[in-house]
Amino acid sequence: MSQKLDEINKEIEEELLQSKQDENNENNSNKSNMNKPRAIFLCLVLLMGLISFIRLFM
């Protein structure tokens, strides 16, 4: 009886650890997805600044 309970406890612990790892992976991927539009916007702003800087010397 106690062996079955121990096995069930181990299974539950493993499932909890797995679900925590899955949540962490989802959070990390969401963070990187949020940074993509910001990076693209920053690149566009820097490109516009570079073009206007080059136009000053033409």
N, CA, C and O atoms as a Maestro MAE file, in Angstrom:
{
 s_m_m2io_version
 :::
 2.0.0
}

f_m_ct {
 s_m_title
 :::
 protein
 m_atom[232] {
  # First column is atom index #
  i_m_mmod_type
  r_m_x_coord
  r_m_y_coord
  r_m_z_coord
  i_m_residue_number
  s_m_chain_name
  s_m_pdb_residue_name
  s_m_pdb_atom_name
  i_m_atomic_number
  :::
  1 25 0.829 -1.209 0.000 1 A "MET " " N  " 7
  2 3 0.000 0.000 0.000 1 A "MET " " CA " 6
  3 2 0.864 1.259 0.000 1 A "MET " " C  " 6
  4 15 0.642 2.174 -0.793 1 A "MET " " O  " 8
  5 25 1.847 1.295 0.895 2 A "SER " " N  " 7
  6 3 2.698 2.487 0.967 2 A "SER " " CA " 6
  7 2 3.567 2.603 -0.281 2 A "SER " " C  " 6
  8 15 3.929 3.711 -0.676 2 A "SER " " O  " 8
  9 25 3.909 1.477 -0.906 3 A "GLN " " N  " 7
  10 3 4.695 1.530 -2.137 3 A "GLN " " CA " 6
  11 2 3.895 2.205 -3.245 3 A "GLN " " C  " 6
  12 15 4.433 3.007 -4.009 3 A "GLN " " O  " 8
  13 25 2.613 1.879 -3.326 4 A "LYS " " N  " 7
  14 3 1.766 2.512 -4.340 4 A "LYS " " CA " 6
  15 2 1.676 4.008 -4.105 4 A "LYS " " C  " 6
  16 15 1.734 4.801 -5.045 4 A "LYS " " O  " 8
  17 25 1.531 4.393 -2.826 5 A "LEU " " N  " 7
  18 3 1.461 5.822 -2.508 5 A "LEU " " CA " 6
  19 2 2.763 6.521 -2.879 5 A "LEU " " C  " 6
  20 15 2.749 7.630 -3.413 5 A "LEU " " O  " 8
  21 25 3.894 5.865 -2.592 6 A "ASP " " N  " 7
  22 3 5.190 6.449 -2.947 6 A "ASP " " CA " 6
  23 2 5.315 6.613 -4.460 6 A "ASP " " C  " 6
  24 15 5.803 7.635 -4.941 6 A "ASP " " O  " 8
  25 25 4.870 5.601 -5.207 7 A "GLU " " N  " 7
  26 3 4.933 5.684 -6.663 7 A "GLU " " CA " 6
  27 2 4.058 6.821 -7.181 7 A "GLU " " C  " 6
  28 15 4.461 7.569 -8.071 7 A "GLU " " O  " 8
  29 25 2.865 6.943 -6.620 8 A "ILE " " N  " 7
  30 3 1.955 8.013 -7.042 8 A "ILE " " CA " 6
  31 2 2.554 9.374 -6.716 8 A "ILE " " C  " 6
  32 15 2.474 10.297 -7.527 8 A "ILE " " O  " 8
  33 25 3.160 9.508 -5.527 9 A "ASN " " N  " 7
  34 3 3.795 10.770 -5.151 9 A "ASN " " CA " 6
  35 2 4.924 11.124 -6.109 9 A "ASN " " C  " 6
  36 15 5.064 12.280 -6.510 9 A "ASN " " O  " 8
  37 25 5.739 10.122 -6.479 10 A "LYS " " N  " 7
  38 3 6.841 10.370 -7.412 10 A "LYS " " CA " 6
  39 2 6.299 10.832 -8.760 10 A "LYS " " C  " 6
  40 15 6.826 11.771 -9.355 10 A "LYS " " O  " 8
  41 25 5.248 10.173 -9.240 11 A "GLU " " N  " 7
  42 3 4.662 10.558 -10.525 11 A "GLU " " CA " 6
  43 2 4.138 11.992 -10.481 11 A "GLU " " C  " 6
  44 15 4.335 12.763 -11.420 11 A "GLU " " O  " 8
  45 25 3.472 12.338 -9.383 12 A "ILE " " N  " 7
  46 3 2.919 13.691 -9.262 12 A "ILE " " CA " 6
  47 2 4.045 14.722 -9.236 12 A "ILE " " C  " 6
  48 15 3.947 15.768 -9.877 12 A "ILE " " O  " 8
  49 25 5.122 14.422 -8.488 13 A "GLU " " N  " 7
  50 3 6.257 15.349 -8.432 13 A "GLU " " CA " 6
  51 2 6.871 15.541 -9.813 13 A "GLU " " C  " 6
  52 15 7.200 16.664 -10.197 13 A "GLU " " O  " 8
  53 25 7.026 14.443 -10.565 14 A "GLU " " N  " 7
  54 3 7.598 14.541 -11.907 14 A "GLU " " CA " 6
  55 2 6.706 15.384 -12.821 14 A "GLU " " C  " 6
  56 15 7.200 16.203 -13.596 14 A "GLU " " O  " 8
  57 25 5.394 15.176 -12.725 15 A "GLU " " N  " 7
  58 3 4.472 15.949 -13.559 15 A "GLU " " CA " 6
  59 2 4.520 17.432 -13.204 15 A "GLU " " C  " 6
  60 15 4.476 18.287 -14.088 15 A "GLU " " O  " 8
  61 25 4.611 17.737 -11.895 16 A "LEU " " N  " 7
  62 3 4.696 19.142 -11.479 16 A "LEU " " CA " 6
  63 2 5.975 19.784 -11.996 16 A "LEU " " C  " 6
  64 15 5.948 20.911 -12.491 16 A "LEU " " O  " 8
  65 25 7.100 19.070 -11.884 17 A "LEU " " N  " 7
  66 3 8.365 19.606 -12.387 17 A "LEU " " CA " 6
  67 2 8.278 19.845 -13.892 17 A "LEU " " C  " 6
  68 15 8.741 20.869 -14.394 17 A "LEU " " O  " 8
  69 25 7.680 18.888 -14.609 18 A "GLN " " N  " 7
  70 3 7.554 19.023 -16.058 18 A "GLN " " CA " 6
  71 2 6.690 20.221 -16.423 18 A "GLN " " C  " 6
  72 15 7.017 20.961 -17.351 18 A "GLN " " O  " 8
  73 25 5.587 20.421 -15.703 19 A "SER " " N  " 7
  74 3 4.703 21.543 -16.023 19 A "SER " " CA " 6
  75 2 5.384 22.870 -15.706 19 A "SER " " C  " 6
  76 15 5.191 23.850 -16.427 19 A "SER " " O  " 8
  77 25 6.182 22.914 -14.630 20 A "LYS " " N  " 7
  78 3 6.922 24.144 -14.320 20 A "LYS " " CA " 6
  79 2 7.928 24.453 -15.414 20 A "LYS " " C  " 6
  80 15 8.073 25.608 -15.812 20 A "LYS " " O  " 8
  81 25 8.629 23.425 -15.909 21 A "GLN " " N  " 7
  82 3 9.602 23.636 -16.980 21 A "GLN " " CA " 6
  83 2 8.902 24.117 -18.247 21 A "GLN " " C  " 6
  84 15 9.417 24.993 -18.943 21 A "GLN " " O  " 8
  85 25 7.734 23.553 -18.553 22 A "ASP " " N  " 7
  86 3 6.978 23.982 -19.729 22 A "ASP " " CA " 6
  87 2 6.574 25.444 -19.607 22 A "ASP " " C  " 6
  88 15 6.668 26.199 -20.575 22 A "ASP " " O  " 8
  89 25 6.120 25.850 -18.411 23 A "GLU " " N  " 7
  90 3 5.727 27.247 -18.206 23 A "GLU " " CA " 6
  91 2 6.920 28.172 -18.370 23 A "GLU " " C  " 6
  92 15 6.795 29.241 -18.967 23 A "GLU " " O  " 8
  93 25 8.083 27.774 -17.846 24 A "ASN " " N  " 7
  94 3 9.285 28.594 -17.987 24 A "ASN " " CA " 6
  95 2 9.674 28.736 -19.450 24 A "ASN " " C  " 6
  96 15 10.059 29.821 -19.886 24 A "ASN " " O  " 8
  97 25 9.577 27.648 -20.216 25 A "ASN " " N  " 7
  98 3 9.913 27.710 -21.636 25 A "ASN " " CA " 6
  99 2 8.957 28.638 -22.374 25 A "ASN " " C  " 6
  100 15 9.383 29.404 -23.239 25 A "ASN " " O  " 8
  101 25 7.661 28.577 -22.042 26 A "GLU " " N  " 7
  102 3 6.685 29.450 -22.690 26 A "GLU " " CA " 6
  103 2 6.965 30.906 -22.354 26 A "GLU " " C  " 6
  104 15 6.879 31.769 -23.229 26 A "GLU " " O  " 8
  105 25 7.301 31.195 -21.091 27 A "ASN " " N  " 7
  106 3 7.590 32.572 -20.696 27 A "ASN " " CA " 6
  107 2 8.813 33.099 -21.430 27 A "ASN " " C  " 6
  108 15 8.818 34.248 -21.872 27 A "ASN " " O  " 8
  109 25 9.852 32.274 -21.568 28 A "ASN " " N  " 7
  110 3 11.060 32.721 -22.256 28 A "ASN " " CA " 6
  111 2 10.781 32.990 -23.729 28 A "ASN " " C  " 6
  112 15 11.274 33.973 -24.283 28 A "ASN " " O  " 8
  113 25 9.994 32.125 -24.372 29 A "SER " " N  " 7
  114 3 9.707 32.345 -25.787 29 A "SER " " CA " 6
  115 2 8.840 33.589 -25.972 29 A "SER " " C  " 6
  116 15 8.993 34.306 -26.961 29 A "SER " " O  " 8
  117 25 7.931 33.851 -25.031 30 A "ASN " " N  " 7
  118 3 7.113 35.058 -25.129 30 A "ASN " " CA " 6
  119 2 7.971 36.303 -24.999 30 A "ASN " " C  " 6
  120 15 7.733 37.289 -25.698 30 A "ASN " " O  " 8
  121 25 8.962 36.280 -24.122 31 A "LYS " " N  " 7
  122 3 9.839 37.439 -23.948 31 A "LYS " " CA " 6
  123 2 10.614 37.713 -25.226 31 A "LYS " " C  " 6
  124 15 10.733 38.868 -25.635 31 A "LYS " " O  " 8
  125 25 11.147 36.671 -25.867 32 A "SER " " N  " 7
  126 3 11.924 36.885 -27.083 32 A "SER " " CA " 6
  127 2 11.014 37.363 -28.215 32 A "SER " " C  " 6
  128 15 11.442 38.155 -29.054 32 A "SER " " O  " 8
  129 25 9.759 36.891 -28.248 33 A "ASN " " N  " 7
  130 3 8.826 37.363 -29.266 33 A "ASN " " CA " 6
  131 2 8.476 38.826 -29.056 33 A "ASN " " C  " 6
  132 15 8.259 39.552 -30.027 33 A "ASN " " O  " 8
  133 25 8.416 39.276 -27.801 34 A "MET " " N  " 7
  134 3 8.098 40.677 -27.532 34 A "MET " " CA " 6
  135 2 9.246 41.588 -27.950 34 A "MET " " C  " 6
  136 15 9.012 42.746 -28.297 34 A "MET " " O  " 8
  137 25 10.485 41.090 -27.926 35 A "ASN " " N  " 7
  138 3 11.634 41.920 -28.248 35 A "ASN " " CA " 6
  139 2 11.831 42.080 -29.752 35 A "ASN " " C  " 6
  140 15 12.522 43.006 -30.177 35 A "ASN " " O  " 8
  141 25 11.245 41.206 -30.572 36 A "LYS " " N  " 7
  142 3 11.451 41.296 -32.015 36 A "LYS " " CA " 6
  143 2 10.906 42.594 -32.608 36 A "LYS " " C  " 6
  144 15 11.644 43.270 -33.325 36 A "LYS " " O  " 8
  145 25 9.656 42.979 -32.349 37 A "PRO " " N  " 7
  146 3 9.163 44.239 -32.929 37 A "PRO " " CA " 6
  147 2 9.965 45.436 -32.440 37 A "PRO " " C  " 6
  148 15 10.192 46.381 -33.195 37 A "PRO " " O  " 8
  149 25 10.392 45.404 -31.190 38 A "ARG " " N  " 7
  150 3 11.189 46.500 -30.641 38 A "ARG " " CA " 6
  151 2 12.525 46.592 -31.375 38 A "ARG " " C  " 6
  152 15 12.985 47.692 -31.681 38 A "ARG " " O  " 8
  153 25 13.151 45.453 -31.661 39 A "ALA " " N  " 7
  154 3 14.431 45.442 -32.361 39 A "ALA " " CA " 6
  155 2 14.263 45.933 -33.796 39 A "ALA " " C  " 6
  156 15 15.101 46.683 -34.296 39 A "ALA " " O  " 8
  157 25 13.188 45.515 -34.458 40 A "ILE " " N  " 7
  158 3 12.942 45.963 -35.834 40 A "ILE " " CA " 6
  159 2 12.722 47.470 -35.854 40 A "ILE " " C  " 6
  160 15 13.258 48.163 -36.718 40 A "ILE " " O  " 8
  161 25 11.940 47.979 -34.911 41 A "PHE " " N  " 7
  162 3 11.682 49.417 -34.830 41 A "PHE " " CA " 6
  163 2 12.983 50.178 -34.594 41 A "PHE " " C  " 6
  164 15 13.214 51.217 -35.211 41 A "PHE " " O  " 8
  165 25 13.825 49.669 -33.712 42 A "LEU " " N  " 7
  166 3 15.103 50.324 -33.426 42 A "LEU " " CA " 6
  167 2 15.986 50.345 -34.666 42 A "LEU " " C  " 6
  168 15 16.633 51.354 -34.945 42 A "LEU " " O  " 8
  169 25 16.021 49.253 -35.409 43 A "CYS " " N  " 7
  170 3 16.817 49.207 -36.643 43 A "CYS " " CA " 6
  171 2 16.305 50.227 -37.654 43 A "CYS " " C  " 6
  172 15 17.100 50.905 -38.305 43 A "CYS " " O  " 8
  173 25 14.979 50.342 -37.793 44 A "LEU " " N  " 7
  174 3 14.420 51.320 -38.727 44 A "LEU " " CA " 6
  175 2 14.797 52.738 -38.326 44 A "LEU " " C  " 6
  176 15 15.168 53.546 -39.177 44 A "LEU " " O  " 8
  177 25 14.705 53.047 -37.032 45 A "VAL " " N  " 7
  178 3 15.039 54.391 -36.559 45 A "VAL " " CA " 6
  179 2 16.509 54.687 -36.822 45 A "VAL " " C  " 6
  180 15 16.848 55.780 -37.277 45 A "VAL " " O  " 8
  181 25 17.385 53.726 -36.541 46 A "LEU " " N  " 7
  182 3 18.815 53.938 -36.779 46 A "LEU " " CA " 6
  183 2 19.104 54.104 -38.267 46 A "LEU " " C  " 6
  184 15 19.948 54.916 -38.647 46 A "LEU " " O  " 8
  185 25 18.414 53.343 -39.109 47 A "LEU " " N  " 7
  186 3 18.606 53.463 -40.554 47 A "LEU " " CA " 6
  187 2 18.166 54.833 -41.047 47 A "LEU " " C  " 6
  188 15 18.853 55.448 -41.863 47 A "LEU " " O  " 8
  189 25 17.028 55.316 -40.560 48 A "MET " " N  " 7
  190 3 16.557 56.651 -40.954 48 A "MET " " CA " 6
  191 2 17.556 57.713 -40.495 48 A "MET " " C  " 6
  192 15 17.844 58.655 -41.234 48 A "MET " " O  " 8
  193 25 18.083 57.563 -39.280 49 A "GLY " " N  " 7
  194 3 19.076 58.513 -38.782 49 A "GLY " " CA " 6
  195 2 20.331 58.493 -39.627 49 A "GLY " " C  " 6
  196 15 20.897 59.547 -39.915 49 A "GLY " " O  " 8
  197 25 20.772 57.321 -40.027 50 A "LEU " " N  " 7
  198 3 21.971 57.205 -40.863 50 A "LEU " " CA " 6
  199 2 21.743 57.853 -42.222 50 A "LEU " " C  " 6
  200 15 22.619 58.555 -42.727 50 A "LEU " " O  " 8
  201 25 20.576 57.625 -42.821 51 A "ILE " " N  " 7
  202 3 20.271 58.223 -44.127 51 A "ILE " " CA " 6
  203 2 20.246 59.742 -44.022 51 A "ILE " " C  " 6
  204 15 20.800 60.431 -44.879 51 A "ILE " " O  " 8
  205 25 19.611 60.269 -42.984 52 A "SER " " N  " 7
  206 3 19.560 61.732 -42.845 52 A "SER " " CA " 6
  207 2 20.953 62.293 -42.558 52 A "SER " " C  " 6
  208 15 21.265 63.405 -42.985 52 A "SER " " O  " 8
  209 25 21.788 61.551 -41.848 53 A "PHE " " N  " 7
  210 3 23.157 61.996 -41.577 53 A "PHE " " CA " 6
  211 2 23.969 62.042 -42.867 53 A "PHE " " C  " 6
  212 15 24.753 62.968 -43.071 53 A "PHE " " O  " 8
  213 25 23.787 61.049 -43.741 54 A "ILE " " N  " 7
  214 3 24.504 61.027 -45.023 54 A "ILE " " CA " 6
  215 2 24.031 62.175 -45.907 54 A "ILE " " C  " 6
  216 15 24.832 62.782 -46.618 54 A "ILE " " O  " 8
  217 25 22.724 62.480 -45.868 55 A "ARG " " N  " 7
  218 3 22.188 63.569 -46.690 55 A "ARG " " CA " 6
  219 2 22.791 64.919 -46.300 55 A "ARG " " C  " 6
  220 15 22.900 65.808 -47.145 55 A "ARG " " O  " 8
  221 25 23.182 65.087 -45.046 56 A "LEU " " N  " 7
  222 3 23.777 66.354 -44.612 56 A "LEU " " CA " 6
  223 2 25.059 66.651 -45.385 56 A "LEU " " C  " 6
  224 15 25.344 67.811 -45.681 56 A "LEU " " O  " 8
  225 25 25.825 65.632 -45.712 57 A "PHE " " N  " 7
  226 3 27.126 65.838 -46.352 57 A "PHE " " CA " 6
  227 2 27.051 65.786 -47.869 57 A "PHE " " C  " 6
  228 15 28.076 65.947 -48.531 57 A "PHE " " O  " 8
  229 25 25.874 65.566 -48.443 58 A "MET " " N  " 7
  230 3 25.763 65.525 -49.911 58 A "MET " " CA " 6
  231 2 25.453 66.905 -50.464 58 A "MET " " C  " 6
  232 15 25.323 67.069 -51.677 58 A "MET " " O  " 8
  :::
 }
 m_bond[231] {
  # First column is bond index #
  i_m_from
  i_m_to
  i_m_order
  :::
  1 1 2 1
  2 2 3 1
  3 3 4 2
  4 3 5 1
  5 5 6 1
  6 6 7 1
  7 7 8 2
  8 7 9 1
  9 9 10 1
  10 10 11 1
  11 11 12 2
  12 11 13 1
  13 13 14 1
  14 14 15 1
  15 15 16 2
  16 15 17 1
  17 17 18 1
  18 18 19 1
  19 19 20 2
  20 19 21 1
  21 21 22 1
  22 22 23 1
  23 23 24 2
  24 23 25 1
  25 25 26 1
  26 26 27 1
  27 27 28 2
  28 27 29 1
  29 29 30 1
  30 30 31 1
  31 31 32 2
  32 31 33 1
  33 33 34 1
  34 34 35 1
  35 35 36 2
  36 35 37 1
  37 37 38 1
  38 38 39 1
  39 39 40 2
  40 39 41 1
  41 41 42 1
  42 42 43 1
  43 43 44 2
  44 43 45 1
  45 45 46 1
  46 46 47 1
  47 47 48 2
  48 47 49 1
  49 49 50 1
  50 50 51 1
  51 51 52 2
  52 51 53 1
  53 53 54 1
  54 54 55 1
  55 55 56 2
  56 55 57 1
  57 57 58 1
  58 58 59 1
  59 59 60 2
  60 59 61 1
  61 61 62 1
  62 62 63 1
  63 63 64 2
  64 63 65 1
  65 65 66 1
  66 66 67 1
  67 67 68 2
  68 67 69 1
  69 69 70 1
  70 70 71 1
  71 71 72 2
  72 71 73 1
  73 73 74 1
  74 74 75 1
  75 75 76 2
  76 75 77 1
  77 77 78 1
  78 78 79 1
  79 79 80 2
  80 79 81 1
  81 81 82 1
  82 82 83 1
  83 83 84 2
  84 83 85 1
  85 85 86 1
  86 86 87 1
  87 87 88 2
  88 87 89 1
  89 89 90 1
  90 90 91 1
  91 91 92 2
  92 91 93 1
  93 93 94 1
  94 94 95 1
  95 95 96 2
  96 95 97 1
  97 97 98 1
  98 98 99 1
  99 99 100 2
  100 99 101 1
  101 101 102 1
  102 102 103 1
  103 103 104 2
  104 103 105 1
  105 105 106 1
  106 106 107 1
  107 107 108 2
  108 107 109 1
  109 109 110 1
  110 110 111 1
  111 111 112 2
  112 111 113 1
  113 113 114 1
  114 114 115 1
  115 115 116 2
  116 115 117 1
  117 117 118 1
  118 118 119 1
  119 119 120 2
  120 119 121 1
  121 121 122 1
  122 122 123 1
  123 123 124 2
  124 123 125 1
  125 125 126 1
  126 126 127 1
  127 127 128 2
  128 127 129 1
  129 129 130 1
  130 130 131 1
  131 131 132 2
  132 131 133 1
  133 133 134 1
  134 134 135 1
  135 135 136 2
  136 135 137 1
  137 137 138 1
  138 138 139 1
  139 139 140 2
  140 139 141 1
  141 141 142 1
  142 142 143 1
  143 143 144 2
  144 143 145 1
  145 145 146 1
  146 146 147 1
  147 147 148 2
  148 147 149 1
  149 149 150 1
  150 150 151 1
  151 151 152 2
  152 151 153 1
  153 153 154 1
  154 154 155 1
  155 155 156 2
  156 155 157 1
  157 157 158 1
  158 158 159 1
  159 159 160 2
  160 159 161 1
  161 161 162 1
  162 162 163 1
  163 163 164 2
  164 163 165 1
  165 165 166 1
  166 166 167 1
  167 167 168 2
  168 167 169 1
  169 169 170 1
  170 170 171 1
  171 171 172 2
  172 171 173 1
  173 173 174 1
  174 174 175 1
  175 175 176 2
  176 175 177 1
  177 177 178 1
  178 178 179 1
  179 179 180 2
  180 179 181 1
  181 181 182 1
  182 182 183 1
  183 183 184 2
  184 183 185 1
  185 185 186 1
  186 186 187 1
  187 187 188 2
  188 187 189 1
  189 189 190 1
  190 190 191 1
  191 191 192 2
  192 191 193 1
  193 193 194 1
  194 194 195 1
  195 195 196 2
  196 195 197 1
  197 197 198 1
  198 198 199 1
  199 199 200 2
  200 199 201 1
  201 201 202 1
  202 202 203 1
  203 203 204 2
  204 203 205 1
  205 205 206 1
  206 206 207 1
  207 207 208 2
  208 207 209 1
  209 209 210 1
  210 210 211 1
  211 211 212 2
  212 211 213 1
  213 213 214 1
  214 214 215 1
  215 215 216 2
  216 215 217 1
  217 217 218 1
  218 218 219 1
  219 219 220 2
  220 219 221 1
  221 221 222 1
  222 222 223 1
  223 223 224 2
  224 223 225 1
  225 225 226 1
  226 226 227 1
  227 227 228 2
  228 227 229 1
  229 229 230 1
  230 230 231 1
  231 231 232 2
  :::
 }
}
